[in-house]
Amino acid sequence: MADPPMHPMGVAMQWVARIFGAAVMMILPGLAGLWLDSRFGWSFIGLVGFAFGLIGGMTYLISATRAADAERRQATGALKSGSSGKQDKPHRE
């Protein structure tokens, strides 16, 4: 039996949590790099931290979006086909 559809506010809160997590993942490495720069007198670790944070945060957002899309497709596919147990494969481009 399929789960009932989630309330729109619940879906919105899931997305808020995902985006907040990505923002934290983007900012914390840069802040840690700036701290290291000030502590040891370097001048490049902050920039490297922000670059790694941007890459990590975007990677997380893309994977979270793909997982949510696959979950949504599976749920709508289950609703359309009934309880046949068939699962749609996630669309990859």
PyMOL Python script that loads the backbone (N, CA, C, O; Angstrom):
from pymol import cmd

cmd.read_pdbstr("""\
ATOM      1  N   MET A   1       0.837  -1.172   0.000  1.00  0.00           N
ATOM      2  CA  MET A   1       0.000   0.000   0.000  1.00  0.00           C
ATOM      3  C   MET A   1       0.890   1.246   0.000  1.00  0.00           C
ATOM      4  O   MET A   1       1.870   1.323   0.741  1.00  0.00           O
ATOM      5  N   ALA A   2       0.535   2.204  -0.831  1.00  0.00           N
ATOM      6  CA  ALA A   2       1.333   3.418  -0.960  1.00  0.00           C
ATOM      7  C   ALA A   2       1.068   4.359   0.204  1.00  0.00           C
ATOM      8  O   ALA A   2      -0.043   4.421   0.731  1.00  0.00           O
ATOM      9  N   ASP A   3       2.108   5.092   0.598  1.00  0.00           N
ATOM     10  CA  ASP A   3       1.958   6.087   1.656  1.00  0.00           C
ATOM     11  C   ASP A   3       1.092   7.236   1.153  1.00  0.00           C
ATOM     12  O   ASP A   3       1.102   7.537  -0.040  1.00  0.00           O
ATOM     13  N   PRO A   4       0.346   7.878   2.044  1.00  0.00           N
ATOM     14  CA  PRO A   4      -0.442   9.038   1.612  1.00  0.00           C
ATOM     15  C   PRO A   4       0.490  10.171   1.201  1.00  0.00           C
ATOM     16  O   PRO A   4       1.614  10.258   1.697  1.00  0.00           O
ATOM     17  N   PRO A   5       0.038  11.036   0.302  1.00  0.00           N
ATOM     18  CA  PRO A   5       0.908  12.137  -0.136  1.00  0.00           C
ATOM     19  C   PRO A   5       1.236  13.077   1.030  1.00  0.00           C
ATOM     20  O   PRO A   5       0.424  13.292   1.929  1.00  0.00           O
ATOM     21  N   MET A   6       2.442  13.622   0.982  1.00  0.00           N
ATOM     22  CA  MET A   6       2.902  14.510   2.052  1.00  0.00           C
ATOM     23  C   MET A   6       2.252  15.884   1.898  1.00  0.00           C
ATOM     24  O   MET A   6       2.012  16.352   0.785  1.00  0.00           O
ATOM     25  N   HIS A   7       1.974  16.511   3.026  1.00  0.00           N
ATOM     26  CA  HIS A   7       1.414  17.859   3.039  1.00  0.00           C
ATOM     27  C   HIS A   7       2.418  18.810   2.379  1.00  0.00           C
ATOM     28  O   HIS A   7       3.622  18.642   2.569  1.00  0.00           O
ATOM     29  N   PRO A   8       1.958  19.802   1.612  1.00  0.00           N
ATOM     30  CA  PRO A   8       2.883  20.737   0.947  1.00  0.00           C
ATOM     31  C   PRO A   8       3.839  21.440   1.915  1.00  0.00           C
ATOM     32  O   PRO A   8       4.983  21.723   1.560  1.00  0.00           O
ATOM     33  N   MET A   9       3.374  21.723   3.133  1.00  0.00           N
ATOM     34  CA  MET A   9       4.260  22.369   4.103  1.00  0.00           C
ATOM     35  C   MET A   9       5.387  21.419   4.513  1.00  0.00           C
ATOM     36  O   MET A   9       6.507  21.866   4.761  1.00  0.00           O
ATOM     37  N   GLY A  10       5.110  20.136   4.585  1.00  0.00           N
ATOM     38  CA  GLY A  10       6.147  19.153   4.896  1.00  0.00           C
ATOM     39  C   GLY A  10       7.188  19.077   3.796  1.00  0.00           C
ATOM     40  O   GLY A  10       8.386  18.984   4.065  1.00  0.00           O
ATOM     41  N   VAL A  11       6.724  19.117   2.550  1.00  0.00           N
ATOM     42  CA  VAL A  11       7.650  19.108   1.412  1.00  0.00           C
ATOM     43  C   VAL A  11       8.512  20.373   1.435  1.00  0.00           C
ATOM     44  O   VAL A  11       9.719  20.314   1.202  1.00  0.00           O
ATOM     45  N   ALA A  12       7.880  21.517   1.719  1.00  0.00           N
ATOM     46  CA  ALA A  12       8.633  22.777   1.777  1.00  0.00           C
ATOM     47  C   ALA A  12       9.689  22.736   2.872  1.00  0.00           C
ATOM     48  O   ALA A  12      10.805  23.216   2.674  1.00  0.00           O
ATOM     49  N   MET A  13       9.350  22.171   4.017  1.00  0.00           N
ATOM     50  CA  MET A  13      10.315  22.100   5.114  1.00  0.00           C
ATOM     51  C   MET A  13      11.474  21.159   4.775  1.00  0.00           C
ATOM     52  O   MET A  13      12.609  21.401   5.185  1.00  0.00           O
ATOM     53  N   GLN A  14      11.191  20.093   4.031  1.00  0.00           N
ATOM     54  CA  GLN A  14      12.287  19.220   3.582  1.00  0.00           C
ATOM     55  C   GLN A  14      13.253  20.008   2.700  1.00  0.00           C
ATOM     56  O   GLN A  14      14.469  19.879   2.839  1.00  0.00           O
ATOM     57  N   TRP A  15      12.712  20.822   1.793  1.00  0.00           N
ATOM     58  CA  TRP A  15      13.568  21.604   0.909  1.00  0.00           C
ATOM     59  C   TRP A  15      14.329  22.682   1.671  1.00  0.00           C
ATOM     60  O   TRP A  15      15.485  22.966   1.354  1.00  0.00           O
ATOM     61  N   VAL A  16      13.695  23.283   2.667  1.00  0.00           N
ATOM     62  CA  VAL A  16      14.390  24.274   3.495  1.00  0.00           C
ATOM     63  C   VAL A  16      15.588  23.618   4.183  1.00  0.00           C
ATOM     64  O   VAL A  16      16.674  24.194   4.229  1.00  0.00           O
ATOM     65  N   ALA A  17      15.386  22.416   4.715  1.00  0.00           N
ATOM     66  CA  ALA A  17      16.479  21.708   5.383  1.00  0.00           C
ATOM     67  C   ALA A  17      17.598  21.365   4.405  1.00  0.00           C
ATOM     68  O   ALA A  17      18.775  21.490   4.742  1.00  0.00           O
ATOM     69  N   ARG A  18      17.241  20.935   3.201  1.00  0.00           N
ATOM     70  CA  ARG A  18      18.271  20.606   2.203  1.00  0.00           C
ATOM     71  C   ARG A  18      19.075  21.840   1.823  1.00  0.00           C
ATOM     72  O   ARG A  18      20.303  21.784   1.748  1.00  0.00           O
ATOM     73  N   ILE A  19      18.393  22.953   1.583  1.00  0.00           N
ATOM     74  CA  ILE A  19      19.079  24.171   1.159  1.00  0.00           C
ATOM     75  C   ILE A  19      19.927  24.732   2.297  1.00  0.00           C
ATOM     76  O   ILE A  19      21.042  25.200   2.063  1.00  0.00           O
ATOM     77  N   PHE A  20      19.415  24.691   3.519  1.00  0.00           N
ATOM     78  CA  PHE A  20      20.205  25.156   4.662  1.00  0.00           C
ATOM     79  C   PHE A  20      21.454  24.301   4.830  1.00  0.00           C
ATOM     80  O   PHE A  20      22.537  24.822   5.098  1.00  0.00           O
ATOM     81  N   GLY A  21      21.304  22.990   4.672  1.00  0.00           N
ATOM     82  CA  GLY A  21      22.466  22.108   4.762  1.00  0.00           C
ATOM     83  C   GLY A  21      23.498  22.418   3.693  1.00  0.00           C
ATOM     84  O   GLY A  21      24.699  22.399   3.963  1.00  0.00           O
ATOM     85  N   ALA A  22      23.039  22.701   2.483  1.00  0.00           N
ATOM     86  CA  ALA A  22      23.972  23.048   1.408  1.00  0.00           C
ATOM     87  C   ALA A  22      24.673  24.369   1.703  1.00  0.00           C
ATOM     88  O   ALA A  22      25.867  24.511   1.437  1.00  0.00           O
ATOM     89  N   ALA A  23      23.937  25.338   2.251  1.00  0.00           N
ATOM     90  CA  ALA A  23      24.552  26.630   2.578  1.00  0.00           C
ATOM     91  C   ALA A  23      25.631  26.466   3.644  1.00  0.00           C
ATOM     92  O   ALA A  23      26.698  27.073   3.556  1.00  0.00           O
ATOM     93  N   VAL A  24      25.350  25.651   4.640  1.00  0.00           N
ATOM     94  CA  VAL A  24      26.344  25.403   5.690  1.00  0.00           C
ATOM     95  C   VAL A  24      27.565  24.705   5.096  1.00  0.00           C
ATOM     96  O   VAL A  24      28.702  25.022   5.443  1.00  0.00           O
ATOM     97  N   MET A  25      27.317  23.750   4.194  1.00  0.00           N
ATOM     98  CA  MET A  25      28.434  23.035   3.565  1.00  0.00           C
ATOM     99  C   MET A  25      29.274  23.967   2.691  1.00  0.00           C
ATOM    100  O   MET A  25      30.467  23.726   2.508  1.00  0.00           O
ATOM    101  N   MET A  26      28.675  25.015   2.157  1.00  0.00           N
ATOM    102  CA  MET A  26      29.417  25.950   1.318  1.00  0.00           C
ATOM    103  C   MET A  26      30.217  26.949   2.145  1.00  0.00           C
ATOM    104  O   MET A  26      31.306  27.355   1.740  1.00  0.00           O
ATOM    105  N   ILE A  27      29.693  27.345   3.288  1.00  0.00           N
ATOM    106  CA  ILE A  27      30.306  28.431   4.056  1.00  0.00           C
ATOM    107  C   ILE A  27      31.356  27.950   5.056  1.00  0.00           C
ATOM    108  O   ILE A  27      32.402  28.582   5.200  1.00  0.00           O
ATOM    109  N   LEU A  28      31.090  26.842   5.746  1.00  0.00           N
ATOM    110  CA  LEU A  28      31.997  26.416   6.821  1.00  0.00           C
ATOM    111  C   LEU A  28      33.431  26.141   6.367  1.00  0.00           C
ATOM    112  O   LEU A  28      34.355  26.546   7.072  1.00  0.00           O
ATOM    113  N   PRO A  29      33.673  25.479   5.233  1.00  0.00           N
ATOM    114  CA  PRO A  29      35.084  25.276   4.844  1.00  0.00           C
ATOM    115  C   PRO A  29      35.825  26.586   4.602  1.00  0.00           C
ATOM    116  O   PRO A  29      37.008  26.702   4.922  1.00  0.00           O
ATOM    117  N   GLY A  30      35.134  27.569   4.040  1.00  0.00           N
ATOM    118  CA  GLY A  30      35.775  28.869   3.821  1.00  0.00           C
ATOM    119  C   GLY A  30      36.075  29.588   5.118  1.00  0.00           C
ATOM    120  O   GLY A  30      37.138  30.189   5.274  1.00  0.00           O
ATOM    121  N   LEU A  31      35.129  29.525   6.057  1.00  0.00           N
ATOM    122  CA  LEU A  31      35.373  30.158   7.355  1.00  0.00           C
ATOM    123  C   LEU A  31      36.514  29.472   8.102  1.00  0.00           C
ATOM    124  O   LEU A  31      37.324  30.132   8.753  1.00  0.00           O
ATOM    125  N   ALA A  32      36.572  28.157   8.006  1.00  0.00           N
ATOM    126  CA  ALA A  32      37.682  27.436   8.623  1.00  0.00           C
ATOM    127  C   ALA A  32      39.008  27.826   7.955  1.00  0.00           C
ATOM    128  O   ALA A  32      40.030  27.967   8.626  1.00  0.00           O
ATOM    129  N   GLY A  33      38.977  27.994   6.645  1.00  0.00           N
ATOM    130  CA  GLY A  33      40.182  28.427   5.939  1.00  0.00           C
ATOM    131  C   GLY A  33      40.609  29.829   6.328  1.00  0.00           C
ATOM    132  O   GLY A  33      41.800  30.107   6.472  1.00  0.00           O
ATOM    133  N   LEU A  34      39.629  30.719   6.499  1.00  0.00           N
ATOM    134  CA  LEU A  34      39.972  32.075   6.947  1.00  0.00           C
ATOM    135  C   LEU A  34      40.573  32.055   8.348  1.00  0.00           C
ATOM    136  O   LEU A  34      41.503  32.809   8.639  1.00  0.00           O
ATOM    137  N   TRP A  35      40.049  31.202   9.205  1.00  0.00           N
ATOM    138  CA  TRP A  35      40.603  31.081  10.549  1.00  0.00           C
ATOM    139  C   TRP A  35      42.045  30.579  10.501  1.00  0.00           C
ATOM    140  O   TRP A  35      42.921  31.090  11.199  1.00  0.00           O
ATOM    141  N   LEU A  36      42.273  29.554   9.650  1.00  0.00           N
ATOM    142  CA  LEU A  36      43.646  29.051   9.501  1.00  0.00           C
ATOM    143  C   LEU A  36      44.566  30.130   8.939  1.00  0.00           C
ATOM    144  O   LEU A  36      45.712  30.260   9.368  1.00  0.00           O
ATOM    145  N   ASP A  37      44.056  30.907   7.971  1.00  0.00           N
ATOM    146  CA  ASP A  37      44.860  31.998   7.412  1.00  0.00           C
ATOM    147  C   ASP A  37      45.274  32.991   8.496  1.00  0.00           C
ATOM    148  O   ASP A  37      46.431  33.406   8.554  1.00  0.00           O
ATOM    149  N   SER A  38      44.332  33.367   9.348  1.00  0.00           N
ATOM    150  CA  SER A  38      44.665  34.349  10.390  1.00  0.00           C
ATOM    151  C   SER A  38      45.570  33.752  11.461  1.00  0.00           C
ATOM    152  O   SER A  38      46.395  34.456  12.042  1.00  0.00           O
ATOM    153  N   ARG A  39      45.421  32.480  11.718  1.00  0.00           N
ATOM    154  CA  ARG A  39      46.214  31.839  12.768  1.00  0.00           C
ATOM    155  C   ARG A  39      47.669  31.628  12.344  1.00  0.00           C
ATOM    156  O   ARG A  39      48.586  31.827  13.141  1.00  0.00           O
ATOM    157  N   PHE A  40      47.875  31.223  11.083  1.00  0.00           N
ATOM    158  CA  PHE A  40      49.228  30.881  10.631  1.00  0.00           C
ATOM    159  C   PHE A  40      49.832  31.920   9.689  1.00  0.00           C
ATOM    160  O   PHE A  40      50.972  31.759   9.251  1.00  0.00           O
ATOM    161  N   GLY A  41      49.092  32.981   9.369  1.00  0.00           N
ATOM    162  CA  GLY A  41      49.637  34.021   8.508  1.00  0.00           C
ATOM    163  C   GLY A  41      49.614  33.677   7.030  1.00  0.00           C
ATOM    164  O   GLY A  41      50.321  34.297   6.235  1.00  0.00           O
ATOM    165  N   TRP A  42      48.824  32.713   6.664  1.00  0.00           N
ATOM    166  CA  TRP A  42      48.701  32.359   5.248  1.00  0.00           C
ATOM    167  C   TRP A  42      47.677  33.271   4.602  1.00  0.00           C
ATOM    168  O   TRP A  42      47.000  34.045   5.278  1.00  0.00           O
ATOM    169  N   SER A  43      47.572  33.169   3.271  1.00  0.00           N
ATOM    170  CA  SER A  43      46.602  34.029   2.596  1.00  0.00           C
ATOM    171  C   SER A  43      45.797  33.306   1.521  1.00  0.00           C
ATOM    172  O   SER A  43      45.075  33.952   0.761  1.00  0.00           O
ATOM    173  N   PHE A  44      45.904  31.986   1.442  1.00  0.00           N
ATOM    174  CA  PHE A  44      45.226  31.288   0.350  1.00  0.00           C
ATOM    175  C   PHE A  44      44.274  30.189   0.822  1.00  0.00           C
ATOM    176  O   PHE A  44      43.459  29.723   0.026  1.00  0.00           O
ATOM    177  N   ILE A  45      44.342  29.766   2.055  1.00  0.00           N
ATOM    178  CA  ILE A  45      43.533  28.640   2.521  1.00  0.00           C
ATOM    179  C   ILE A  45      42.048  29.015   2.579  1.00  0.00           C
ATOM    180  O   ILE A  45      41.189  28.166   2.340  1.00  0.00           O
ATOM    181  N   GLY A  46      41.740  30.266   2.892  1.00  0.00           N
ATOM    182  CA  GLY A  46      40.344  30.701   2.907  1.00  0.00           C
ATOM    183  C   GLY A  46      39.709  30.571   1.534  1.00  0.00           C
ATOM    184  O   GLY A  46      38.582  30.093   1.402  1.00  0.00           O
ATOM    185  N   LEU A  47      40.435  30.995   0.524  1.00  0.00           N
ATOM    186  CA  LEU A  47      39.930  30.889  -0.849  1.00  0.00           C
ATOM    187  C   LEU A  47      39.760  29.425  -1.255  1.00  0.00           C
ATOM    188  O   LEU A  47      38.764  29.059  -1.879  1.00  0.00           O
ATOM    189  N   VAL A  48      40.723  28.603  -0.903  1.00  0.00           N
ATOM    190  CA  VAL A  48      40.619  27.168  -1.197  1.00  0.00           C
ATOM    191  C   VAL A  48      39.425  26.561  -0.468  1.00  0.00           C
ATOM    192  O   VAL A  48      38.709  25.735  -1.034  1.00  0.00           O
ATOM    193  N   GLY A  49      39.205  26.965   0.788  1.00  0.00           N
ATOM    194  CA  GLY A  49      38.064  26.469   1.549  1.00  0.00           C
ATOM    195  C   GLY A  49      36.737  26.854   0.918  1.00  0.00           C
ATOM    196  O   GLY A  49      35.826  26.031   0.826  1.00  0.00           O
ATOM    197  N   PHE A  50      36.626  28.111   0.481  1.00  0.00           N
ATOM    198  CA  PHE A  50      35.384  28.526  -0.171  1.00  0.00           C
ATOM    199  C   PHE A  50      35.179  27.792  -1.497  1.00  0.00           C
ATOM    200  O   PHE A  50      34.043  27.478  -1.853  1.00  0.00           O
ATOM    201  N   ALA A  51      36.258  27.514  -2.233  1.00  0.00           N
ATOM    202  CA  ALA A  51      36.134  26.773  -3.487  1.00  0.00           C
ATOM    203  C   ALA A  51      35.663  25.341  -3.225  1.00  0.00           C
ATOM    204  O   ALA A  51      34.752  24.849  -3.890  1.00  0.00           O
ATOM    205  N   PHE A  52      36.292  24.679  -2.252  1.00  0.00           N
ATOM    206  CA  PHE A  52      35.853  23.324  -1.912  1.00  0.00           C
ATOM    207  C   PHE A  52      34.430  23.319  -1.360  1.00  0.00           C
ATOM    208  O   PHE A  52      33.659  22.398  -1.632  1.00  0.00           O
ATOM    209  N   GLY A  53      34.082  24.341  -0.589  1.00  0.00           N
ATOM    210  CA  GLY A  53      32.733  24.446  -0.061  1.00  0.00           C
ATOM    211  C   GLY A  53      31.708  24.605  -1.161  1.00  0.00           C
ATOM    212  O   GLY A  53      30.641  23.991  -1.113  1.00  0.00           O
ATOM    213  N   LEU A  54      32.021  25.426  -2.158  1.00  0.00           N
ATOM    214  CA  LEU A  54      31.115  25.618  -3.283  1.00  0.00           C
ATOM    215  C   LEU A  54      30.923  24.311  -4.046  1.00  0.00           C
ATOM    216  O   LEU A  54      29.800  23.943  -4.389  1.00  0.00           O
ATOM    217  N   ILE A  55      32.013  23.623  -4.307  1.00  0.00           N
ATOM    218  CA  ILE A  55      31.928  22.350  -5.036  1.00  0.00           C
ATOM    219  C   ILE A  55      31.152  21.325  -4.223  1.00  0.00           C
ATOM    220  O   ILE A  55      30.277  20.644  -4.759  1.00  0.00           O
ATOM    221  N   GLY A  56      31.459  21.209  -2.945  1.00  0.00           N
ATOM    222  CA  GLY A  56      30.758  20.240  -2.099  1.00  0.00           C
ATOM    223  C   GLY A  56      29.284  20.567  -1.938  1.00  0.00           C
ATOM    224  O   GLY A  56      28.440  19.672  -1.995  1.00  0.00           O
ATOM    225  N   GLY A  57      28.966  21.844  -1.736  1.00  0.00           N
ATOM    226  CA  GLY A  57      27.574  22.244  -1.579  1.00  0.00           C
ATOM    227  C   GLY A  57      26.756  22.022  -2.836  1.00  0.00           C
ATOM    228  O   GLY A  57      25.622  21.550  -2.768  1.00  0.00           O
ATOM    229  N   MET A  58      27.324  22.359  -3.978  1.00  0.00           N
ATOM    230  CA  MET A  58      26.599  22.145  -5.240  1.00  0.00           C
ATOM    231  C   MET A  58      26.427  20.657  -5.527  1.00  0.00           C
ATOM    232  O   MET A  58      25.376  20.240  -6.014  1.00  0.00           O
ATOM    233  N   THR A  59      27.442  19.858  -5.232  1.00  0.00           N
ATOM    234  CA  THR A  59      27.328  18.416  -5.408  1.00  0.00           C
ATOM    235  C   THR A  59      26.223  17.856  -4.529  1.00  0.00           C
ATOM    236  O   THR A  59      25.439  17.014  -4.966  1.00  0.00           O
ATOM    237  N   TYR A  60      26.161  18.325  -3.292  1.00  0.00           N
ATOM    238  CA  TYR A  60      25.107  17.886  -2.379  1.00  0.00           C
ATOM    239  C   TYR A  60      23.729  18.299  -2.896  1.00  0.00           C
ATOM    240  O   TYR A  60      22.796  17.496  -2.884  1.00  0.00           O
ATOM    241  N   LEU A  61      23.596  19.544  -3.349  1.00  0.00           N
ATOM    242  CA  LEU A  61      22.298  20.000  -3.854  1.00  0.00           C
ATOM    243  C   LEU A  61      21.848  19.206  -5.068  1.00  0.00           C
ATOM    244  O   LEU A  61      20.673  18.854  -5.177  1.00  0.00           O
ATOM    245  N   ILE A  62      22.756  18.924  -5.969  1.00  0.00           N
ATOM    246  CA  ILE A  62      22.404  18.153  -7.162  1.00  0.00           C
ATOM    247  C   ILE A  62      21.987  16.738  -6.783  1.00  0.00           C
ATOM    248  O   ILE A  62      20.995  16.228  -7.303  1.00  0.00           O
ATOM    249  N   SER A  63      22.729  16.097  -5.884  1.00  0.00           N
ATOM    250  CA  SER A  63      22.372  14.730  -5.499  1.00  0.00           C
ATOM    251  C   SER A  63      21.061  14.705  -4.710  1.00  0.00           C
ATOM    252  O   SER A  63      20.264  13.783  -4.879  1.00  0.00           O
ATOM    253  N   ALA A  64      20.827  15.699  -3.854  1.00  0.00           N
ATOM    254  CA  ALA A  64      19.574  15.755  -3.097  1.00  0.00           C
ATOM    255  C   ALA A  64      18.395  15.992  -4.026  1.00  0.00           C
ATOM    256  O   ALA A  64      17.323  15.419  -3.827  1.00  0.00           O
ATOM    257  N   THR A  65      18.581  16.828  -5.035  1.00  0.00           N
ATOM    258  CA  THR A  65      17.514  17.090  -5.997  1.00  0.00           C
ATOM    259  C   THR A  65      17.209  15.846  -6.815  1.00  0.00           C
ATOM    260  O   THR A  65      16.044  15.527  -7.051  1.00  0.00           O
ATOM    261  N   ARG A  66      18.243  15.145  -7.246  1.00  0.00           N
ATOM    262  CA  ARG A  66      18.012  13.904  -8.006  1.00  0.00           C
ATOM    263  C   ARG A  66      17.308  12.854  -7.160  1.00  0.00           C
ATOM    264  O   ARG A  66      16.418  12.159  -7.649  1.00  0.00           O
ATOM    265  N   ALA A  67      17.700  12.732  -5.895  1.00  0.00           N
ATOM    266  CA  ALA A  67      17.056  11.754  -5.016  1.00  0.00           C
ATOM    267  C   ALA A  67      15.596  12.117  -4.776  1.00  0.00           C
ATOM    268  O   ALA A  67      14.733  11.239  -4.771  1.00  0.00           O
ATOM    269  N   ALA A  68      15.313  13.398  -4.576  1.00  0.00           N
ATOM    270  CA  ALA A  68      13.933  13.830  -4.367  1.00  0.00           C
ATOM    271  C   ALA A  68      13.104  13.621  -5.632  1.00  0.00           C
ATOM    272  O   ALA A  68      11.939  13.231  -5.560  1.00  0.00           O
ATOM    273  N   ASP A  69      13.711  13.883  -6.790  1.00  0.00           N
ATOM    274  CA  ASP A  69      13.004  13.680  -8.054  1.00  0.00           C
ATOM    275  C   ASP A  69      12.711  12.201  -8.283  1.00  0.00           C
ATOM    276  O   ASP A  69      11.619  11.846  -8.728  1.00  0.00           O
ATOM    277  N   ALA A  70      13.674  11.341  -7.982  1.00  0.00           N
ATOM    278  CA  ALA A  70      13.457   9.900  -8.138  1.00  0.00           C
ATOM    279  C   ALA A  70      12.366   9.417  -7.187  1.00  0.00           C
ATOM    280  O   ALA A  70      11.540   8.580  -7.553  1.00  0.00           O
ATOM    281  N   GLU A  71      12.367   9.950  -5.961  1.00  0.00           N
ATOM    282  CA  GLU A  71      11.339   9.580  -4.985  1.00  0.00           C
ATOM    283  C   GLU A  71       9.965  10.046  -5.454  1.00  0.00           C
ATOM    284  O   GLU A  71       8.979   9.321  -5.321  1.00  0.00           O
ATOM    285  N   ARG A  72       9.903  11.258  -6.003  1.00  0.00           N
ATOM    286  CA  ARG A  72       8.637  11.787  -6.507  1.00  0.00           C
ATOM    287  C   ARG A  72       8.142  10.968  -7.687  1.00  0.00           C
ATOM    288  O   ARG A  72       6.955  10.654  -7.777  1.00  0.00           O
ATOM    289  N   ARG A  73       9.051  10.620  -8.593  1.00  0.00           N
ATOM    290  CA  ARG A  73       8.659   9.810  -9.754  1.00  0.00           C
ATOM    291  C   ARG A  73       8.166   8.432  -9.324  1.00  0.00           C
ATOM    292  O   ARG A  73       7.199   7.906  -9.875  1.00  0.00           O
ATOM    293  N   GLN A  74       8.841   7.858  -8.335  1.00  0.00           N
ATOM    294  CA  GLN A  74       8.435   6.547  -7.840  1.00  0.00           C
ATOM    295  C   GLN A  74       7.052   6.643  -7.206  1.00  0.00           C
ATOM    296  O   GLN A  74       6.216   5.763  -7.413  1.00  0.00           O
ATOM    297  N   ALA A  75       6.803   7.688  -6.445  1.00  0.00           N
ATOM    298  CA  ALA A  75       5.507   7.852  -5.786  1.00  0.00           C
ATOM    299  C   ALA A  75       4.403   8.086  -6.801  1.00  0.00           C
ATOM    300  O   ALA A  75       3.327   7.498  -6.688  1.00  0.00           O
ATOM    301  N   THR A  76       4.649   8.936  -7.794  1.00  0.00           N
ATOM    302  CA  THR A  76       3.608   9.189  -8.790  1.00  0.00           C
ATOM    303  C   THR A  76       3.434   7.982  -9.698  1.00  0.00           C
ATOM    304  O   THR A  76       2.324   7.719 -10.162  1.00  0.00           O
ATOM    305  N   GLY A  77       4.495   7.250  -9.958  1.00  0.00           N
ATOM    306  CA  GLY A  77       4.382   6.033 -10.753  1.00  0.00           C
ATOM    307  C   GLY A  77       3.577   4.971 -10.021  1.00  0.00           C
ATOM    308  O   GLY A  77       2.798   4.238 -10.631  1.00  0.00           O
ATOM    309  N   ALA A  78       3.772   4.890  -8.697  1.00  0.00           N
ATOM    310  CA  ALA A  78       3.023   3.925  -7.902  1.00  0.00           C
ATOM    311  C   ALA A  78       1.555   4.312  -7.851  1.00  0.00           C
ATOM    312  O   ALA A  78       0.687   3.440  -7.833  1.00  0.00           O
ATOM    313  N   LEU A  79       1.264   5.619  -7.829  1.00  0.00           N
ATOM    314  CA  LEU A  79      -0.125   6.053  -7.806  1.00  0.00           C
ATOM    315  C   LEU A  79      -0.800   5.792  -9.148  1.00  0.00           C
ATOM    316  O   LEU A  79      -1.974   5.424  -9.187  1.00  0.00           O
ATOM    317  N   LYS A  80      -0.073   5.976 -10.247  1.00  0.00           N
ATOM    318  CA  LYS A  80      -0.646   5.770 -11.573  1.00  0.00           C
ATOM    319  C   LYS A  80      -0.874   4.295 -11.862  1.00  0.00           C
ATOM    320  O   LYS A  80      -1.908   3.918 -12.414  1.00  0.00           O
ATOM    321  N   SER A  81       0.097   3.457 -11.488  1.00  0.00           N
ATOM    322  CA  SER A  81       0.006   2.046 -11.835  1.00  0.00           C
ATOM    323  C   SER A  81      -0.670   1.220 -10.746  1.00  0.00           C
ATOM    324  O   SER A  81      -0.800   0.004 -10.891  1.00  0.00           O
ATOM    325  N   GLY A  82      -1.098   1.848  -9.671  1.00  0.00           N
ATOM    326  CA  GLY A  82      -1.709   1.096  -8.585  1.00  0.00           C
ATOM    327  C   GLY A  82      -0.646   0.456  -7.730  1.00  0.00           C
ATOM    328  O   GLY A  82       0.408   1.049  -7.502  1.00  0.00           O
ATOM    329  N   SER A  83      -0.905  -0.743  -7.255  1.00  0.00           N
ATOM    330  CA  SER A  83       0.065  -1.417  -6.390  1.00  0.00           C
ATOM    331  C   SER A  83       0.697  -2.593  -7.120  1.00  0.00           C
ATOM    332  O   SER A  83       0.767  -3.696  -6.579  1.00  0.00           O
ATOM    333  N   SER A  84       1.155  -2.363  -8.342  1.00  0.00           N
ATOM    334  CA  SER A  84       1.749  -3.442  -9.120  1.00  0.00           C
ATOM    335  C   SER A  84       3.173  -3.747  -8.691  1.00  0.00           C
ATOM    336  O   SER A  84       3.733  -4.770  -9.084  1.00  0.00           O
ATOM    337  N   GLY A  85       3.774  -2.859  -7.878  1.00  0.00           N
ATOM    338  CA  GLY A  85       5.135  -3.089  -7.414  1.00  0.00           C
ATOM    339  C   GLY A  85       6.181  -2.643  -8.409  1.00  0.00           C
ATOM    340  O   GLY A  85       7.375  -2.812  -8.163  1.00  0.00           O
ATOM    341  N   LYS A  86       5.756  -2.073  -9.538  1.00  0.00           N
ATOM    342  CA  LYS A  86       6.699  -1.606 -10.541  1.00  0.00           C
ATOM    343  C   LYS A  86       7.323  -0.298 -10.088  1.00  0.00           C
ATOM    344  O   LYS A  86       6.641   0.572  -9.548  1.00  0.00           O
ATOM    345  N   GLN A  87       8.620  -0.166 -10.311  1.00  0.00           N
ATOM    346  CA  GLN A  87       9.297   1.068  -9.948  1.00  0.00           C
ATOM    347  C   GLN A  87       9.920   1.660 -11.197  1.00  0.00           C
ATOM    348  O   GLN A  87      10.537   0.958 -11.998  1.00  0.00           O
ATOM    349  N   ASP A  88       9.747   2.975 -11.351  1.00  0.00           N
ATOM    350  CA  ASP A  88      10.378   3.672 -12.458  1.00  0.00           C
ATOM    351  C   ASP A  88      11.836   3.925 -12.135  1.00  0.00           C
ATOM    352  O   ASP A  88      12.193   4.226 -10.996  1.00  0.00           O
ATOM    353  N   LYS A  89      12.673   3.801 -13.151  1.00  0.00           N
ATOM    354  CA  LYS A  89      14.074   4.142 -12.965  1.00  0.00           C
ATOM    355  C   LYS A  89      14.209   5.656 -13.016  1.00  0.00           C
ATOM    356  O   LYS A  89      13.506   6.308 -13.787  1.00  0.00           O
ATOM    357  N   PRO A  90      15.116   6.239 -12.195  1.00  0.00           N
ATOM    358  CA  PRO A  90      15.281   7.681 -12.248  1.00  0.00           C
ATOM    359  C   PRO A  90      15.815   8.104 -13.598  1.00  0.00           C
ATOM    360  O   PRO A  90      16.651   7.421 -14.191  1.00  0.00           O
ATOM    361  N   HIS A  91      15.328   9.234 -14.080  1.00  0.00           N
ATOM    362  CA  HIS A  91      15.744   9.776 -15.368  1.00  0.00           C
ATOM    363  C   HIS A  91      17.122  10.402 -15.236  1.00  0.00           C
ATOM    364  O   HIS A  91      17.341  11.244 -14.364  1.00  0.00           O
ATOM    365  N   ARG A  92      18.043  10.004 -16.084  1.00  0.00           N
ATOM    366  CA  ARG A  92      19.390  10.589 -16.077  1.00  0.00           C
ATOM    367  C   ARG A  92      19.659  11.238 -17.417  1.00  0.00           C
ATOM    368  O   ARG A  92      19.336  10.703 -18.478  1.00  0.00           O
ATOM    369  N   GLU A  93      20.261  12.405 -17.328  1.00  0.00           N
ATOM    370  CA  GLU A  93      20.594  13.114 -18.555  1.00  0.00           C
ATOM    371  C   GLU A  93      22.071  13.147 -18.766  1.00  0.00           C
ATOM    372  O   GLU A  93      22.541  13.707 -19.757  1.00  0.00           O
TER     373      GLU A  93
END
""", "prot")
cmd.dss("prot")
cmd.show_as("cartoon", "prot")
cmd.util.cbc("prot")
cmd.orient("prot")
